Amino acid sequence: MAINHTGYFDFTYAGLGALKSKRYVRFMAKQSIFQHKFAGPLMRGMKHIPVDRKNGGASFREALVALKAGEIVGVFPEATMSRSFELKEFKSGAARMARDAGVPLLPTTLWGAHRVWTKDAPKHRGRSRIPIFIEVGEPIWVERGGDVEEATARLKAAMQEQLDRQQRAYPTLTGEDRRFLPARLGGTAPTPEQAAAADLRDMTRTHDEFNS
């Protein structure tokens, strides 16, 4: 299950997409979450898969074992949250896992989840009545020995088509809520370039704090 990433609760809403089939999704998430004093025990108890971004071999192998056993593995191919609410560049890991495990990619898009809790915006937890659209598209197969970059491009195109459809159907956002609408659609969210600059500042600050 390949999912776009715009909010902190994306894994929760994406997991709902599997409820009709009575399936449970094991999500791949950065290792630091598993070390958090509150989230860590939950993530470990639910058997999600920790990812060491400097050495992802172990998590890749664990995901393959799960996939070959018939489980659903949830992946965010953008790797990090999109501040612009546009699709960022995709990593090819999801396509490689699908190819090597002999299972399909499930293009999954969320729209509205970022209004609950995202970067640089107030939280709206509790009964906020925020509509959230969840769509799981047609499976995309990657043949054995297939080109993972080409498959990743197909995945992104399918997810962009779904996202465009969800955005057209979503209730009109006005006033301050326009901050949750991409600049391309007339909103006041950062452009992809501005979002990339903010991401770089975050990475630089984290690196500086780590080395201080």
N, C-alpha and C positions, 0 to 999 in steps of 0.2 A: 504494500500500500504506500504509494508515493504521494506526499501531502505538501501543499503550499504552506508557508510559515509566516503568519502575520501577528500572532498573539500568543500569550503565555499558556492559554488553555487549549491550544490547537489539538493536542494529543487527546484530550477529553472528548472533544466534539468529533474528531475523526474516528475515535473508537465507537461512537454511536452509529457510524455508517455500517458497522459489521453486525449490529444487533439483529437485523432481520434474518441473517443466516445463523444466528446464535453462535457467533464466533468471537473469540477474544483476540485482541491485537497486542503483540509484544513490541513496544517501541524502542528504537535505538535513540539514546540520549547521551549528551556529554557527561563524562565521568563525574564532574564536580557535583552534579545533582544527586548522585548516589552517596555523596559524602556529606550532604546537608543533614542537619540534625533532625529535621522534621520530614522532608521529602525523601531522604535516603532510605529509611526503613520501609516506606511505602513502595518505592521503586524496586527495591530488592525483593520485597514480599510478593509483588505482582510479576516478578521474573522478567522485568524489562532488561534491555541489553545496554550496558555501559560502553561508551565509545571514548577511547583515548585518541584524541585528534593527532597526536604526534606519532602514534603507532597503532593503527586501526586493525592490524591483522587478526588479533584475538577476537574482536567483536565481529569482524567479517565472518570468521569461521563459526562463531556461535550462531550468527544469523542464518548461515547456510544449513547448519544442523536443524534449526527450528523450521526452516522452510521445507527441507526435505522430509521432515516429520509431519508435514501438513498444516503447520501453524501459519498465521498471518503475521508478518513483520512490518511495522510502520516505520517509514523513513522520510526525513525531510531533505529532499535533494538539494535545496538551497543552502543547507547546513546551518545558516543563521537566519534570524528573523528579518523580514523585509520592512524597513521603515517607510518605504514609498508605497507599500501595499501592491507593488508590481512584482511579477516573477523575476527573481534574480537569476544569475547564471546557475545552471544545475551541475552538480557533481555527478560522475558516472557510476558511483557505487551501487545505486539501486538497480541499474540495468545489468551490471556485472553479477550481482547477487541473483537476479531473476534468470539470467543466462546459465550461470553455473549450477543453480538448484533445479533448473527445468520447470520453473513456475512463471506465471504471467505477472506483469506489472499492473497494478490497479491505480489509474490516475484519479486522485482524490483531491477535490478542491473545496475550500471553506470560504465563505464570504459573510462578514458580520461578526465573526469571532473576535476580530481585532478591536471591536468597539467595547468589549468586556474588559480586556486588559492587554495593553500593548506597551511598547516603549514610548517614553516621552509624553504620556497622556494619563489622565486620572483613571483609576480603577472604577468599574461599575459592577461589583459583585453583588450577589443576592438577586432578588426578583426585579430585574431591570427591564423586562419585556423587550429586550433587544432581539430582533429576528436574526437567526443564524441559518444560512443555507449550507447544506452538505450534499455534495454530489460525488458518487463513485462511478467513473466511466467504464466503457468497455475494456476488457482486458487487452493488454498489449504483450505479445509474445516476442521473445528474443531467441532466435534459433541458436542451436549449439554452434559455437564458433562464430556467431554473429558479431557485427560491429557495434560495440557498446556506445560509441559516440553517436552513431546514427540512431540507435534505439533511444538514447537520451534526448535527442532532438525531437523524435516522434512523441516521446512522453511529454516534453515541454509544450509542444504544439497542441496536443490533446488537452492538457491542463489549461492552456491559455484560452482555448475555445470554450471550455466549460466555465472558466472564470468570467469571460466576457458575457456569457449567457446569464450567469448569476447576477452580475453587476447591472445588466439591463433590467432584470426582473425585480431588483431590490427596491424597497421604498426610497423615495427621494430624500437625500440628506440636505438639510439646510442649516443656516446659522453656524454655531460652533461645531456642529457635527460634520461640517464639510472637511474638518481636519482628518476624518477617516476616509476621505475620497481621494483617489490618486489625482495628482496635478493634471495628468492627461485627460481626465474626465471633468475638469473644472473644479476640483477640490483644492484644499490648501495643504495636503500632505506634502512632504518633501519630494522633490524630483528624484529619480534614481541617482543622479549625480550628487545631489545634496545628501541623500541617504548614505551613499558610499563614503562621503567625506566624514559623516558622523560616525559611521562604523569604524573608520580608520582612527578617528580620535579615541574611540573607546578602546580599540586594540592597543594604541600607543600608551594610553593611560594605564591600562592593565599591565602592560609590559613594564612600565616605569615603576608601578607600585610593587610588582613582583621583585624587581631588582633593587629596590630602595632599602 
